[in-house]
Amino acid sequence: SSFLKSDVLEHIFKIKLEEEDAKLTKEHERNLELHNDDILDFEEMQLRSDAHNGALLARSATKAADELIYQLSCITNASITPNLDNFLKTIQLPSMFCAYQSNPSCEGLTNYRTVTGVCNSLSRPYRGSSQTAYGRLLPPVYDDGLRLPRSESVLGGPLPPCRQVSLAFGSKPTFDSAINNLWVTYGQFLVHDLTFATPVTDSGRTPITSCNCDSKDTDMCNVIDIAPNDPFMAGQRCVAVPATAQAFSDQICALGVKEQVNGNSH
């Protein structure tokens, strides 16, 4: 297909990159007006200073993949969702967009492991470091196979609201003599996967603040609806927070399904 030619892919990606960058510039202007300057200083954490750029490129790549899938589906009159991630990873982005991947100097960092994970692997200095995507045993599952949050269970029925699940499981402590310390360890992996997720940041590297109950862009905001009879949040319509920043899967500068940045080393 002509849509896989490098010049066409470059054109599509540039458009998506400009659109996403414009959103973050607008968010930055909003934060300046509100005097929000909670900058995520990646340099202070001994991480790549352009981690923000990597997240922007990864999100733009997902949007470009969305456009590519739409065009190919129109041509073939069929869905190409089976093995979608493997297919997309074969489509490398033009090298001009992947300059952020240049390796850091590991001089003086070879005797001991770093707290951020940078340079723990001298052949792949950023592998397993903070502000990259976790490696996972199972592939991600999205409504559209690419990036939209799930709304259906594996059986086809609608998923319950996450706030409803939280209330059902958190109402009282549950003790079970058959559960051992392995459960706690598993819980720590799960908790860190959520609590150390890096939020979307504006063009000045400050977390975005525009999310509200009417936000529709799931790549920018997560909106959790609150029921009118909620025992703790009655009168509140929702909880709206920035979405997790995106990352390239296994740090490969290519198209692919949505992956999340994590602040934890792994």
C-alpha positions as CSV (number, residue, x, y, z in Angstrom):
1,S,0.0,0.0,0.0
2,S,1.1,3.5,-0.7
3,F,0.3,4.4,2.9
4,L,3.3,2.4,4.1
5,K,5.8,4.5,2.0
6,S,8.2,6.5,4.1
7,D,7.2,9.9,2.7
8,V,3.5,9.3,3.3
9,L,4.1,8.0,6.8
10,E,6.4,10.9,7.5
11,H,3.6,13.3,6.4
12,I,1.0,11.6,8.5
13,F,3.3,11.6,11.5
14,K,4.2,15.2,11.2
15,I,0.5,16.2,11.1
16,K,-0.2,14.2,14.3
17,L,2.9,15.5,16.0
18,E,1.9,19.1,15.3
19,E,-1.6,18.5,16.6
20,E,-0.4,16.9,19.8
21,D,2.3,19.6,20.3
22,A,-0.3,22.3,19.9
23,K,-2.4,20.7,22.6
24,L,0.5,20.7,25.0
25,T,1.5,24.3,24.2
26,K,-2.1,25.3,25.0
27,E,-1.9,23.4,28.3
28,H,1.4,25.2,29.1
29,E,-0.2,28.6,28.5
30,R,-3.0,27.6,30.9
31,N,-0.6,26.5,33.6
32,L,1.3,29.8,33.3
33,E,-1.9,31.7,33.8
34,L,-2.6,29.5,36.9
35,H,1.0,29.9,38.1
36,N,1.4,26.1,38.1
37,D,5.1,25.2,37.8
38,D,5.4,21.7,39.2
39,I,8.0,20.7,36.7
40,L,9.1,17.1,36.3
41,D,12.8,17.7,36.2
42,F,14.2,14.7,34.5
43,E,17.7,16.0,34.5
44,E,17.7,16.2,38.3
45,M,16.7,12.5,38.3
46,Q,19.6,11.6,36.1
47,L,17.2,10.7,33.3
48,R,17.1,11.7,29.7
49,S,16.3,15.4,29.7
50,D,14.0,14.9,26.7
51,A,11.8,12.2,28.3
52,H,8.9,14.5,27.7
53,N,9.7,14.6,23.9
54,G,9.8,10.8,23.9
55,A,6.3,10.7,25.4
56,L,5.0,13.2,22.9
57,L,6.5,11.2,20.0
58,A,5.0,8.0,21.3
59,R,1.5,9.5,21.6
60,S,1.8,11.0,18.1
61,A,2.9,7.6,16.7
62,T,-0.2,6.0,18.2
63,K,-2.4,8.7,16.5
64,A,-0.5,8.1,13.2
65,A,-1.1,4.3,13.6
66,D,-4.8,5.1,14.2
67,E,-4.9,7.0,10.9
68,L,-3.0,4.3,9.1
69,I,-5.3,1.6,10.3
70,Y,-8.3,3.6,9.2
71,Q,-6.9,4.1,5.7
72,L,-5.9,0.4,5.3
73,S,-9.3,-0.7,6.6
74,C,-11.0,1.4,3.9
75,I,-8.8,-0.1,1.2
76,T,-9.1,-3.7,2.3
77,N,-12.7,-3.4,3.6
78,A,-11.7,-5.5,6.6
79,S,-10.4,-5.2,10.1
80,I,-6.7,-5.7,10.7
81,T,-6.8,-5.9,14.5
82,P,-5.5,-9.5,14.9
83,N,-1.7,-9.3,15.7
84,L,-2.0,-5.5,15.3
85,D,0.9,-4.7,17.6
86,N,3.3,-7.0,15.7
87,F,2.2,-5.5,12.4
88,L,2.7,-1.9,13.6
89,K,6.1,-2.5,15.1
90,T,7.5,-3.4,11.7
91,I,6.8,0.2,10.6
92,Q,9.7,2.2,11.8
93,L,9.4,6.0,12.2
94,P,11.7,8.2,10.1
95,S,15.1,8.5,11.8
96,M,14.8,12.3,12.1
97,F,12.1,11.7,14.8
98,C,14.2,9.2,16.8
99,A,17.1,11.4,17.7
100,Y,15.9,11.5,21.3
101,Q,17.0,7.8,21.6
102,S,20.7,8.7,21.6
103,N,22.5,7.0,24.4
104,P,23.8,8.8,27.5
105,S,27.4,8.7,28.6
106,C,27.8,5.9,31.2
107,E,31.3,7.0,32.2
108,G,31.7,6.8,36.0
109,L,28.5,4.8,36.3
110,T,29.9,1.3,35.7
111,N,30.8,0.3,39.3
112,Y,27.4,0.4,40.9
113,R,23.8,0.2,39.8
114,T,22.0,3.6,39.5
115,V,18.8,4.3,41.4
116,T,17.0,5.3,38.2
117,G,18.2,2.2,36.3
118,V,20.1,4.3,33.7
119,C,23.3,2.6,32.5
120,N,22.6,-0.6,34.4
121,S,22.8,-2.2,31.0
122,L,25.8,-0.7,29.1
123,S,24.6,-2.1,25.8
124,R,21.1,-0.6,26.2
125,P,21.5,2.2,28.8
126,Y,17.8,3.1,29.1
127,R,16.5,-0.5,29.4
128,G,14.5,-0.9,32.6
129,S,15.1,2.7,33.6
130,S,12.6,5.1,35.1
131,Q,10.4,6.9,32.6
132,T,10.2,4.0,30.2
133,A,7.4,1.4,29.7
134,Y,7.2,-1.7,31.7
135,G,7.9,-5.0,29.9
136,R,4.7,-7.1,30.3
137,L,3.9,-10.8,30.0
138,L,0.6,-10.1,28.2
139,P,-0.2,-7.5,25.5
140,P,-2.4,-4.6,26.3
141,V,-6.1,-4.8,25.4
142,Y,-8.1,-1.8,24.1
143,D,-11.5,-1.3,22.7
144,D,-10.2,-0.5,19.3
145,G,-7.1,-2.7,19.6
146,L,-4.9,0.4,19.7
147,R,-5.5,3.0,22.4
148,L,-9.2,3.4,23.6
149,P,-10.0,2.3,27.2
150,R,-11.9,-1.0,27.5
151,S,-15.6,-0.8,28.0
152,E,-16.5,-4.5,27.6
153,S,-15.5,-7.6,29.5
154,V,-14.0,-10.7,27.9
155,L,-17.5,-12.1,27.8
156,G,-18.9,-9.2,25.9
157,G,-20.9,-7.5,28.7
158,P,-20.2,-3.9,29.8
159,L,-17.5,-3.4,32.4
160,P,-18.8,-1.9,35.7
161,P,-17.7,1.6,36.6
162,C,-14.3,1.5,38.3
163,R,-15.6,3.6,41.2
164,Q,-18.3,0.9,41.8
165,V,-15.6,-1.8,41.9
166,S,-13.5,0.3,44.3
167,L,-16.4,0.6,46.7
168,A,-17.3,-3.0,46.5
169,F,-13.8,-4.3,47.3
170,G,-12.8,-1.6,49.8
171,S,-15.8,-1.7,52.1
172,K,-14.2,-3.9,54.8
173,P,-10.9,-5.7,55.3
174,T,-10.7,-9.3,54.2
175,F,-8.4,-11.9,55.8
176,D,-7.6,-15.3,54.4
177,S,-5.2,-17.8,55.9
178,A,-4.5,-19.3,52.5
179,I,-2.9,-16.1,51.2
180,N,0.8,-15.8,51.9
181,N,3.5,-13.1,51.4
182,L,3.6,-13.7,47.7
183,W,0.3,-11.9,47.5
184,V,1.9,-8.8,49.1
185,T,4.7,-8.9,46.6
186,Y,2.3,-9.2,43.7
187,G,0.3,-6.3,45.2
188,Q,3.4,-4.1,45.3
189,F,4.0,-4.6,41.6
190,L,0.4,-3.7,40.9
191,V,0.4,-0.7,43.1
192,H,3.7,0.7,41.7
193,D,2.4,0.2,38.2
194,L,-0.4,2.6,39.0
195,T,1.0,5.1,41.6
196,F,4.3,5.7,39.7
197,A,2.7,6.2,36.3
198,T,4.0,9.5,34.9
199,P,1.2,11.9,34.0
200,V,0.9,13.7,30.6
201,T,2.9,17.0,30.9
202,D,2.6,20.2,29.0
203,S,5.3,21.7,26.7
204,G,7.0,23.0,29.8
205,R,7.1,19.6,31.5
206,T,4.4,20.5,34.1
207,P,1.5,18.0,34.5
208,I,-1.6,19.2,32.7
209,T,-4.5,20.7,34.7
210,S,-7.4,21.1,32.2
211,C,-9.0,17.7,32.8
212,N,-12.7,18.0,33.8
213,C,-15.9,15.9,33.8
214,D,-16.5,16.7,30.1
215,S,-13.0,15.8,28.8
216,K,-13.2,13.4,25.9
217,D,-9.6,12.9,24.9
218,T,-8.6,9.7,26.7
219,D,-4.9,10.2,25.7
220,M,-4.9,13.4,27.8
221,C,-7.4,12.7,30.6
222,N,-8.9,9.9,32.7
223,V,-12.5,10.7,33.8
224,I,-14.0,8.5,36.5
225,D,-17.8,9.0,36.9
226,I,-19.2,9.3,40.4
227,A,-22.7,8.1,41.1
228,P,-25.2,10.5,42.9
229,N,-25.5,8.1,45.8
230,D,-21.8,7.6,46.3
231,P,-21.3,7.3,50.1
232,F,-18.1,9.4,50.2
233,M,-18.3,11.7,47.1
234,A,-22.0,12.6,46.9
235,G,-22.5,15.8,44.9
236,Q,-19.3,15.3,42.9
237,R,-19.8,14.4,39.3
238,C,-16.5,12.8,38.6
239,V,-12.8,12.5,39.4
240,A,-10.8,13.9,36.4
241,V,-7.0,13.4,36.3
242,P,-4.3,13.5,33.7
243,A,-3.8,10.4,31.7
244,T,-0.5,8.5,31.8
245,A,2.2,9.6,29.4
246,Q,2.9,7.3,26.6
247,A,6.1,5.4,25.7
248,F,7.4,3.3,22.9
249,S,7.2,-0.4,23.5
250,D,10.6,-1.8,24.4
251,Q,12.0,1.6,23.4
252,I,11.6,0.8,19.7
253,C,10.9,4.0,17.7
254,A,8.1,2.6,15.6
255,L,4.3,2.5,15.4
256,G,2.5,0.4,18.0
257,V,-0.3,0.1,20.4
258,K,-0.5,2.5,23.4
259,E,2.0,1.8,26.3
260,Q,2.4,3.8,29.5
261,V,5.4,5.5,31.0
262,N,6.4,4.4,34.5
263,G,8.5,6.4,37.0
264,N,9.6,3.2,38.6
265,S,12.8,1.4,37.5
266,H,12.1,-2.2,36.4
